Amino acid sequence: MNIQANLEQAIHMLVSKFLLKPYRFYTEADAVARFHQILDSDPVINLKVMSKDGFQVPLIHQEFPTFFRFDDKNPLVDPPIGSKLSRGHYDVVILNPSFVAEHTAETGKNRDIANTRNENIQPIKAVIEFKLDDRGWSNGRRKGAIAELDKLIRSQEHAELRYFVVLMRYTASTDNRWLRHWPEVSKAAEQKSEIKNIFATHRTLTVYSPHIHSTGHWLLKYKVPLEPTTFRFQHEGL
């Protein structure tokens, strides 16, 4: 399997762990840390590449800086010249091995936006952004999810593969939050088909009823289990 297929299997594994035990991760940071562990166990993804100046550099990183400055609430709008806006960070990235090999380790870690780099090499193989929310959708969470999608759209020059993973424990007592906000979120995800999205919701209004919604071209499709104790994957074309 290639990096993309292995990465998507890791994403689906994390989603399934969440749906089976929704309080396994209290916070987004818990989920990201566990995801990093899953990637670390994958020999296809967990590689180390020699930098131009002779340092062994792993491909997997957390909180990797973006290559651009932006407004968190409106990432698609270019900031004015002289703006004081800062750069953001990606939850998890898998670096392009060629980018690591062709740059010094200091340039490759992307902490100094003024560092020169080879613009002909796309620096990131894949970027994965996460959200983990409780209770249900709200006005702020809806806007935040759409802004995250826009941030990934803005990242197209720098990342070959872009994923957005949303985990939600829907514990609200009615469907009102869902009906009010979910249509707009799902519409935005479908319109931004360049991004591979997966929204995994553990619903507890009556009985356990997992809800999975994904868009974009995934090599590995997630299949909602018939029983909450099983899950399976289906590779397209097999």
Backbone torsions as a table, in degrees:
resi	resn	phi	psi	omega
1	MET	NA	152.4	-179.4
2	ASN	-93.5	178.0	-176.6
3	ILE	-58.4	-42.4	-177.3
4	GLN	-62.3	-47.8	-179.2
5	ALA	-62.9	-42.9	179.5
6	ASN	-65.5	-39.2	178.0
7	LEU	-63.4	-43.8	-179.5
8	GLU	-67.1	-35.1	175.2
9	GLN	-62.8	-39.4	178.3
10	ALA	-64.1	-40.7	177.9
11	ILE	-62.4	-46.4	-178.7
12	HIS	-66.1	-33.6	176.8
13	MET	-63.6	-43.8	178.6
14	LEU	-62.9	-44.0	178.9
15	VAL	-59.2	-44.8	-179.0
16	SER	-65.1	-38.9	176.8
17	LYS	-61.2	-40.4	179.8
18	PHE	-66.1	-45.9	-177.6
19	LEU	-66.3	-34.5	179.5
20	LEU	-72.6	-37.9	-179.2
21	LYS	-137.2	84.4	-169.9
22	PRO	-66.4	-14.8	176.5
23	TYR	-104.5	16.2	172.0
24	ARG	-61.1	-37.7	177.8
25	PHE	-114.0	114.5	176.1
26	TYR	-73.6	-35.5	-173.0
27	THR	-132.0	168.3	174.6
28	GLU	-59.8	-39.2	-179.9
29	ALA	-61.3	-37.5	175.9
30	ASP	-59.1	-47.1	-177.8
31	ALA	-64.9	-42.4	-179.5
32	VAL	-64.6	-41.8	179.4
33	ALA	-62.3	-42.4	179.1
34	ARG	-66.4	-37.7	178.3
35	PHE	-63.0	-41.3	177.7
36	HIS	-60.9	-39.6	178.2
37	GLN	-62.6	-41.3	178.8
38	ILE	-61.9	-44.1	178.8
39	LEU	-64.3	-38.6	-179.8
40	ASP	-60.4	-28.1	-177.9
41	SER	-84.9	-2.1	-177.6
42	ASP	-98.6	113.7	-176.4
43	PRO	-68.1	-19.7	178.3
44	VAL	-74.8	-34.9	-175.4
45	ILE	-96.4	-37.7	-175.0
46	ASN	-82.9	72.8	-180.0
47	LEU	-110.8	158.1	173.1
48	LYS	-120.0	135.4	-175.9
49	VAL	-121.9	141.6	179.0
50	MET	-76.5	124.7	176.8
51	SER	-74.6	169.4	-177.8
52	LYS	-59.3	-29.7	-179.1
53	ASP	-102.2	18.6	167.3
54	GLY	90.3	20.3	178.0
55	PHE	-104.4	140.6	174.0
56	GLN	-77.9	121.4	-175.1
57	VAL	-122.3	124.5	174.9
58	PRO	-71.4	154.1	179.9
59	LEU	-83.2	-25.0	-175.7
60	ILE	-90.9	128.6	178.8
61	HIS	-144.1	149.8	173.9
62	GLN	-108.4	153.3	177.8
63	GLU	53.8	45.8	179.3
64	PHE	-81.5	133.1	-174.9
65	PRO	-68.3	145.7	172.5
66	THR	-71.0	162.7	178.6
67	PHE	-93.1	9.3	-177.0
68	PHE	-145.2	158.1	174.3
69	ARG	-95.0	149.2	-178.8
70	PHE	-162.8	163.6	174.5
71	ASP	-87.3	122.8	-177.9
72	ASP	-53.8	-33.3	-175.6
73	LYS	-85.1	-19.1	-177.7
74	ASN	-146.9	71.1	-171.8
75	PRO	-64.0	-21.9	-175.1
76	LEU	-79.8	-14.7	-179.2
77	VAL	-88.0	124.2	178.9
78	ASP	-66.0	131.9	178.8
79	PRO	-68.6	150.4	178.6
80	PRO	-65.4	156.1	178.1
81	ILE	-59.0	133.7	-179.0
82	GLY	83.5	6.4	-179.3
83	SER	-61.7	147.0	178.8
84	LYS	-91.6	6.7	-179.9
85	LEU	-60.4	146.4	-179.4
86	SER	-100.1	173.0	174.0
87	ARG	-81.6	160.9	174.6
88	GLY	-101.0	-168.0	178.4
89	HIS	-138.8	150.0	174.2
90	TYR	-95.7	141.2	-179.4
91	ASP	-60.2	-50.8	179.1
92	VAL	-141.5	137.5	171.8
93	VAL	-130.3	153.5	166.8
94	ILE	-116.1	114.1	-175.4
95	LEU	-73.8	152.4	173.6
96	ASN	-71.5	122.1	-178.8
97	PRO	-54.7	-35.6	179.7
98	SER	-66.1	-35.0	178.4
99	PHE	-64.7	-43.5	178.9
100	VAL	-63.0	-45.7	-174.5
101	ALA	-68.5	-28.7	-174.5
102	GLU	-93.2	0.5	-177.9
103	HIS	-131.3	159.3	171.9
104	THR	-67.8	158.8	179.5
105	ALA	-61.2	-36.5	-178.5
106	GLU	-66.6	-42.2	177.1
107	THR	-67.6	-41.7	-176.2
108	GLY	-63.2	-28.4	-178.6
109	LYS	-78.1	-8.9	167.2
110	ASN	61.7	35.4	177.0
111	ARG	-85.6	-24.1	-178.9
112	ASP	-112.9	107.4	-174.7
113	ILE	-65.3	-16.9	-179.3
114	ALA	-82.9	-12.1	179.2
115	ASN	-61.1	135.8	178.0
116	THR	-79.9	146.1	177.8
117	ARG	-143.8	164.8	178.1
118	ASN	-74.2	108.5	-176.3
119	GLU	-70.3	-11.6	-179.3
120	ASN	-84.8	-7.2	179.8
121	ILE	-109.2	121.4	176.3
122	GLN	-70.6	120.5	-170.1
123	PRO	-71.9	-29.1	-171.9
124	ILE	-116.4	126.9	173.8
125	LYS	-72.2	-45.4	-179.0
126	ALA	-151.5	142.2	173.3
127	VAL	-122.2	137.9	-179.3
128	ILE	-128.3	119.6	177.4
129	GLU	-106.9	144.7	-175.4
130	PHE	-125.3	151.4	165.2
131	LYS	-136.5	138.3	171.3
132	LEU	-132.0	120.3	-175.2
133	ASP	-127.2	154.4	175.8
134	ASP	-109.8	163.8	173.7
135	ARG	71.0	-62.7	-179.3
136	GLY	165.0	179.3	179.2
137	TRP	-66.3	150.6	175.6
138	SER	-143.8	174.9	179.4
139	ASN	-59.6	-44.5	-179.5
140	GLY	-66.9	-40.7	-179.2
141	ARG	-68.8	-37.2	177.0
142	ARG	-61.5	-49.3	179.9
143	LYS	-63.8	-38.2	180.0
144	GLY	-64.5	-40.6	179.7
145	ALA	-65.7	-42.2	-180.0
146	ILE	-66.9	-39.3	177.2
147	ALA	-63.6	-36.3	178.6
148	GLU	-65.7	-39.2	175.6
149	LEU	-61.0	-43.1	-180.0
150	ASP	-65.2	-36.4	176.1
151	LYS	-60.4	-40.6	179.0
152	LEU	-71.2	-34.6	174.1
153	ILE	-60.8	-44.2	-179.6
154	ARG	-63.1	-20.7	-175.4
155	SER	-88.2	7.8	-171.8
156	GLN	-61.7	-30.1	179.2
157	GLU	-70.0	-25.5	-168.9
158	HIS	-107.2	-18.0	-175.4
159	ALA	-131.0	125.8	179.1
160	GLU	-68.0	-45.8	-177.9
161	LEU	-117.1	134.8	-177.5
162	ARG	-133.7	127.4	-175.5
163	TYR	-127.1	145.5	175.5
164	PHE	-129.0	118.4	-176.0
165	VAL	-115.9	117.9	-179.1
166	VAL	-116.1	121.4	176.8
167	LEU	-111.4	131.4	-178.0
168	MET	-138.7	133.0	168.7
169	ARG	-96.3	102.9	-178.2
170	TYR	-87.0	97.1	-176.2
171	THR	-111.4	7.5	177.0
172	ALA	-61.7	152.9	-173.5
173	SER	-78.7	-14.1	178.4
174	THR	-136.1	175.8	177.8
175	ASP	-86.8	4.5	-172.4
176	ASN	-57.2	-46.6	-179.3
177	ARG	-61.4	-40.6	-179.3
178	TRP	-63.9	-50.0	-177.1
179	LEU	-65.4	-29.6	-176.7
180	ARG	-78.4	-38.2	-169.3
181	HIS	-113.7	-30.9	-174.5
182	TRP	-60.8	-41.4	-179.7
183	PRO	-55.6	-40.0	-179.4
184	GLU	-70.9	-38.6	178.3
185	VAL	-64.4	-47.7	-177.4
186	SER	-66.3	-35.8	177.8
187	LYS	-64.4	-43.7	179.1
188	ALA	-62.0	-41.3	-179.9
189	ALA	-64.7	-41.0	-179.4
190	GLU	-68.8	-34.6	179.3
191	GLN	-71.5	-27.3	-179.5
192	LYS	-100.8	63.9	-171.4
193	SER	-70.4	-9.5	175.7
194	GLU	-67.4	-23.6	-178.8
195	ILE	-93.4	136.0	175.8
196	LYS	-91.1	110.4	-175.6
197	ASN	-109.2	147.9	166.4
198	ILE	-142.5	123.5	178.2
199	PHE	-109.6	114.6	-177.0
200	ALA	-115.4	117.1	-174.9
201	THR	-120.0	127.1	172.7
202	HIS	-94.6	105.3	-175.5
203	ARG	-97.7	134.3	-177.3
204	THR	-130.7	31.7	-179.5
205	LEU	-65.1	-42.1	178.2
206	THR	-125.8	-76.4	174.2
207	VAL	-121.2	165.7	179.7
208	TYR	-54.9	124.1	179.2
209	SER	-145.2	91.4	-178.4
210	PRO	-64.7	142.4	177.2
211	HIS	-123.9	123.7	179.2
212	ILE	-122.0	130.2	176.1
213	HIS	-135.0	124.5	179.1
214	SER	-135.3	149.3	176.9
215	THR	-135.7	170.1	-177.9
216	GLY	88.3	168.8	-177.2
217	HIS	-89.6	101.9	176.1
218	TRP	-96.9	137.9	171.2
219	LEU	-70.7	-34.9	-175.4
220	LEU	-116.0	112.8	-177.9
221	LYS	-87.4	134.0	176.2
222	TYR	-79.5	135.0	177.5
223	LYS	-112.6	120.2	178.8
224	VAL	-63.6	127.0	-177.1
225	PRO	-69.8	149.4	174.2
226	LEU	-70.9	-32.6	177.8
227	GLU	-120.3	145.5	-177.2
228	PRO	-68.6	-2.3	-179.2
229	THR	-101.5	0.4	-178.4
230	THR	-131.9	154.8	171.7
231	PHE	-152.2	156.7	179.5
232	ARG	-148.2	163.2	179.8
233	PHE	-121.1	155.2	176.3
234	GLN	-132.2	121.5	179.6
235	HIS	-87.6	126.4	-179.1
236	GLU	-58.5	135.4	176.7
237	GLY	90.3	-6.5	179.6
238	LEU	-102.6	NA	NA
